């Protein structure tokens, strides 16, 4: 393992974490966007070093969102929404630095707990998944899609978004090795030359998570930014680790909630922090203090959303199913290096597995050290003018899309097409997380479905193949039934 830890490896982790914190601390930028923009850089770095950079960006980006959430009441990332509930009131009382340090320590603990869960459970789940036939693999993907739909803001739109992603992923040649006839399908006349191989994954990802975010901000209008006087950091911190000690149970519970939510495909950090925050308020002896500057609320929110980081990697590395939109981007890094994630990944790539665990550990430590001891300087990040930042990011997106496949101009058009699509999707209700995970999993689902029929020749095999198939069907039915009941409950409450 020691041979992994080179000066370049360490530099990429620390540098990635620093850049991730900066992205997370600027409202409108996210960890996902940071990973999307820097993804093309990993091609020349090799797999281990490339993952070191991306995992640093991931950890730093999720953690950095607490800075504007606390100081300005503006969540830097979607996962920091609940941090504003109690962090901003504390900042208004002059306790901004104290609130920031509470959030930083909670983020660190949440990240470490989720890393332990990843280290313990991903190899075990992968060993179990090796036994799966094509039938079980198809049902796993089907279950992942139903979970995404069930946890979407609108179940029907979540289903539609996922199916649309699958549909778009099937554009191109129906490969004979996948059970097809070698003919083109779903291609408009006149576009055969460009769409023969379908849309390339990496430009799609960069467009949806990079260009779309810039278009959304441009539509709102690029603000001048905040001045240093706007930051309510407050006087010298009165933070004490006794605050964390009093919230030990809340900290561990919220971290585990975030980790579990991360394991569920396509849910995201905002759901993790909201569920953790709600639980903390429910079980608190003083729930009336939440929303008024209660430290326990910051602990729950930040440990919950950072618990997502390790949890989302569990299904990615053991089943090949991304846990959230950011880990979906990590598939792009593996694709660049010609490696497929799934049940065989950990066993066949022990060096890469060790590198990822070490990188996550170092990234969390680097995040804690940098933010805890230099938080006043990171607070100034929110003052960076966006009229300078956005053109630089746009240029990086275009260059990345063009060079990712050795200079194919259609990849730049793909970036534009999906950037505009991502911008319009929010206006018409299409959810990007189900769409992109459907896009990634669609080809595999097709192969597993066709191969299952070729092997067994009967649709009943999907129900009778094994006890695992029966359990998966029960989970599928349970997720759909649960979502229907939740929708009805919310409808009754709104009435």
PyMOL commands that set and color helices and strands:
alter all, ss='L'
color gray80, all
select helices_A, chain A and resi 2-4+7-25+31-44+47-64+66-71+78-80+83-92+96-129+134-150+155-169+176-178+192-195+201-220+228-230+241-246+248-263+269-283+287-289+295-319+325-336+345-348+350-373+375-383+386-403+409-428+432-456+461-464+467-494
alter helices_A, ss='H'
color red, helices_A
select strands_A, chain A and resi 172-173+184-185
alter strands_A, ss='S'
color yellow, strands_A
deselect
rebuild
show_as cartoon
